[in-house]
Amino acid sequence: MNPFISDIIGYLALVMNLYSMSSKGEYKLRVVSSIANAIYVLYGFLIEAIPIILGCSIAVCLHLYRLKSLNTTSNDHRK
């Protein structure tokens, strides 16, 4: 693959990750950060970097787990 394209994907993930840190509210932070980390996983595959693939895959799972917990807690309060 063209290194320019993989760099663009890496920078996209970086921008999304920085945006997630500036967002207000845990839910939005976790949604955007999950997407950013998923893009980082793609980037890791493109540049064949196992540490990026592993670390960001774990981060995606943790964010999704926490999002599920947030949704469950929100639903419990609505009853």
Secondary structure as GFF3:
##gff-version 3
##sequence-region A 1 79
A	DSSP	alpha_helix	3	22	.	.	.	ID=ss1
A	DSSP	alpha_helix	26	47	.	.	.	ID=ss2
A	DSSP	alpha_helix	50	78	.	.	.	ID=ss3
###
